[in-house]
Amino acid sequence: MKPPRFEYLRPDSVGAAVALLNEHGEGARILAGGQSLIPMMNFRIAQPSHLIDITRVPGLDAITDEGNAITIGAAVRQSTVEYSPVVKDRCPLLVEALKWVAHEPIRHRGTVCGSLAHADPHSELAATSLALNATFTVVGASGERQVPAVDFFIGPFTTVIESGEMLSSVSFPVVPAGSGYAIDEFSRTHGNFAIAGGVSVIQLGADGKVASATLSMFGMASRAFRAFAAEERLIGSMPTAEAIAEAADLALVDVDCSADMHGSEEYRAHLGRVYAGRVLTSAVARAQGGSK
Ligand SMILES: Cc1cc2nc3c(=O)[nH]c(=O)nc-3n(C[C@H](O)[C@H](O)[C@H](O)COP(=O)(O)OP(=O)(O)OC[C@H]3O[C@@H](n4cnc5c(N)ncnc54)[C@H](O)[C@@H]3O)c2cc1C
């Protein structure tokens, strides 16, 4: 199918992009990599009147090492991040997460910020931003605001970005030395959207107990989410197999799992607990230095 008619606009600054968003209102949409938006337009699920292409806005194509965080501009392609030596060195979990996103040709066009703004409940990057406590910079006519990942995703394909606003960058904190991290998922074939998956970052104290833990899940519910009850079970405990199993059992207590053609609620809940256990186990092993 072909998309409905639309006007194509290419601003040369973030300010101009925001002005166009406000000028054209609800019908205006940011065009980043187009890997989600264009198929949605072809299927007539989305019918924007104006597409505002931000991929050539100067400054939005930068990956910046801030010392304690890596900031990724809204026009940075997923593959640029995937093959960035800086990101590999400072935020390797992000590189591992990107390997699970779609296929190489799609990652050459798709952007990291586009995936986050799209807020697909199956998004590996959304869950990774949650596990890493990323910060989103959202820009509108009245200026910019910083939004923590835990507040950014509010429902299926819905974020706190309001009409007239855009995401200009996202900052992923550098994982402290000695931390362990892991991402894993189940999908029918590699590159397909996940039916269930998890991401975890674990830091151990000098006594071997869990000093900090994050666990986020994706593909399971109406949005990617943090599994706070599971995290709380582990923090302050020795990360034994028993403690991890108990934490994994708590991973889904705060959500209703989705059902669709790929699996029932019960199937997803089962997979979710399995994958929560796997990523927690792998993250702990890495933190202990047992696996690189
Ligand atoms: C076959 C296929 C398989 C895929 N598999 C996966 C997968 O396994 N996992 C996964 O996570 N994704 C998957 N994707 C989606 C892919 O990762 C997309 O690239 C991504 O979701 C959207 O990024 P984009 O830059 O292409 O955004 P676009 O398609 O350009 O935009 C997507 C939406 O976000 C909005 N948007 C984009 N950028 C901004 C911004 N800076 N500010 C505000 N709004 C913005 C747009 O207006 C639009 O509504 C797949 C896509 C395809 C085609």
The ligand as an SDF file (V2000), in Angstrom:
LIG
                    3D

 53 58  0  0  0  0  0  0  0  0999 V2000
   10.9200   -5.6890   10.1560 C   0  0  0  0  0  0  0  0  0  0  0  0
   11.1260   -4.8260   11.3750 C   0  0  0  0  0  0  0  0  0  0  0  0
   11.5340   -5.4350   12.5580 C   0  0  0  0  0  0  0  0  0  0  0  0
   11.7120   -4.6770   13.6800 C   0  0  0  0  0  0  0  0  0  0  0  0
   12.0940   -5.3040   14.8430 N   0  0  0  0  0  0  0  0  0  0  0  0
   12.2750   -4.5780   15.9640 C   0  0  0  0  0  0  0  0  0  0  0  0
   12.6620   -5.1980   17.1860 C   0  0  0  0  0  0  0  0  0  0  0  0
   12.8920   -6.4100   17.2600 O   0  0  0  0  0  0  0  0  0  0  0  0
   12.7930   -4.4040   18.2870 N   0  0  0  0  0  0  0  0  0  0  0  0
   12.5500   -3.0550   18.2370 C   0  0  0  0  0  0  0  0  0  0  0  0
   12.6640   -2.3880   19.2660 O   0  0  0  0  0  0  0  0  0  0  0  0
   12.2090   -2.4320   17.1000 N   0  0  0  0  0  0  0  0  0  0  0  0
   12.0670   -3.1650   15.9750 C   0  0  0  0  0  0  0  0  0  0  0  0
   11.7110   -2.5290   14.8220 N   0  0  0  0  0  0  0  0  0  0  0  0
   11.4870   -1.0620   14.8350 C   0  0  0  0  0  0  0  0  0  0  0  0
   12.8030   -0.3160   14.5570 C   0  0  0  0  0  0  0  0  0  0  0  0
   13.6950   -0.4910   15.6250 O   0  0  0  0  0  0  0  0  0  0  0  0
   12.5480    1.1780   14.3510 C   0  0  0  0  0  0  0  0  0  0  0  0
   13.7130    1.6900   13.7950 O   0  0  0  0  0  0  0  0  0  0  0  0
   12.2440    2.0210   15.5720 C   0  0  0  0  0  0  0  0  0  0  0  0
   11.1900    1.5460   16.3210 O   0  0  0  0  0  0  0  0  0  0  0  0
   11.8050    3.4230   15.1990 C   0  0  0  0  0  0  0  0  0  0  0  0
   12.9110    4.2100   14.9500 O   0  0  0  0  0  0  0  0  0  0  0  0
   12.9280    5.1710   13.7180 P   0  0  0  0  0  0  0  0  0  0  0  0
   14.1130    6.0340   13.9120 O   0  0  0  0  0  0  0  0  0  0  0  0
   12.8490    4.3840   12.4680 O   0  0  0  0  0  0  0  0  0  0  0  0
   11.6120    6.0580   13.9680 O   0  0  0  0  0  0  0  0  0  0  0  0
   10.4490    6.4850   12.9770 P   0  0  0  0  0  0  0  0  0  0  0  0
    9.8590    5.3000   12.3130 O   0  0  0  0  0  0  0  0  0  0  0  0
   10.9160    7.5950   12.1180 O   0  0  0  0  0  0  0  0  0  0  0  0
    9.4030    7.0740   14.0540 O   0  0  0  0  0  0  0  0  0  0  0  0
    8.7010    6.2310   14.9210 C   0  0  0  0  0  0  0  0  0  0  0  0
    7.7490    7.0890   15.7670 C   0  0  0  0  0  0  0  0  0  0  0  0
    8.4910    7.8530   16.7170 O   0  0  0  0  0  0  0  0  0  0  0  0
    8.3030    9.2530   16.4760 C   0  0  0  0  0  0  0  0  0  0  0  0
    9.6170    9.8690   16.6530 N   0  0  0  0  0  0  0  0  0  0  0  0
   10.7940    9.4900   16.0820 C   0  0  0  0  0  0  0  0  0  0  0  0
   11.7850   10.2410   16.5240 N   0  0  0  0  0  0  0  0  0  0  0  0
   11.2430   11.1330   17.3990 C   0  0  0  0  0  0  0  0  0  0  0  0
   11.7860   12.1820   18.1870 C   0  0  0  0  0  0  0  0  0  0  0  0
   13.1040   12.4600   18.2050 N   0  0  0  0  0  0  0  0  0  0  0  0
   10.9410   12.8990   18.9640 N   0  0  0  0  0  0  0  0  0  0  0  0
    9.6180   12.6210   18.9890 C   0  0  0  0  0  0  0  0  0  0  0  0
    9.0430   11.6280   18.2600 N   0  0  0  0  0  0  0  0  0  0  0  0
    9.8570   10.9100   17.4650 C   0  0  0  0  0  0  0  0  0  0  0  0
    7.7670    9.3720   15.0670 C   0  0  0  0  0  0  0  0  0  0  0  0
    6.9860   10.5460   14.8920 O   0  0  0  0  0  0  0  0  0  0  0  0
    6.9470    8.1150   14.9610 C   0  0  0  0  0  0  0  0  0  0  0  0
    5.6860    8.3000   15.5780 O   0  0  0  0  0  0  0  0  0  0  0  0
   11.5180   -3.2690   13.6460 C   0  0  0  0  0  0  0  0  0  0  0  0
   11.1530   -2.6420   12.4500 C   0  0  0  0  0  0  0  0  0  0  0  0
   10.9650   -3.4080   11.3240 C   0  0  0  0  0  0  0  0  0  0  0  0
   10.5660   -2.7220   10.0510 C   0  0  0  0  0  0  0  0  0  0  0  0
  1  2  1  0
  2  3  1  0
  2 52  2  0
  3  4  2  0
  4  5  1  0
  4 50  1  0
  5  6  2  0
  6  7  1  0
  6 13  1  0
  7  8  2  0
  7  9  1  0
  9 10  1  0
 10 11  2  0
 10 12  1  0
 12 13  2  0
 13 14  1  0
 14 15  1  0
 14 50  1  0
 15 16  1  0
 16 17  1  0
 16 18  1  0
 18 19  1  0
 18 20  1  0
 20 21  1  0
 20 22  1  0
 22 23  1  0
 23 24  1  0
 24 25  2  0
 24 26  1  0
 24 27  1  0
 27 28  1  0
 28 29  2  0
 28 30  1  0
 28 31  1  0
 31 32  1  0
 32 33  1  0
 33 34  1  0
 33 48  1  0
 34 35  1  0
 35 36  1  0
 35 46  1  0
 36 37  1  0
 36 45  1  0
 37 38  2  0
 38 39  1  0
 39 40  1  0
 39 45  2  0
 40 41  1  0
 40 42  2  0
 42 43  1  0
 43 44  2  0
 44 45  1  0
 46 47  1  0
 46 48  1  0
 48 49  1  0
 50 51  2  0
 51 52  1  0
 52 53  1  0
M  END
$$$$
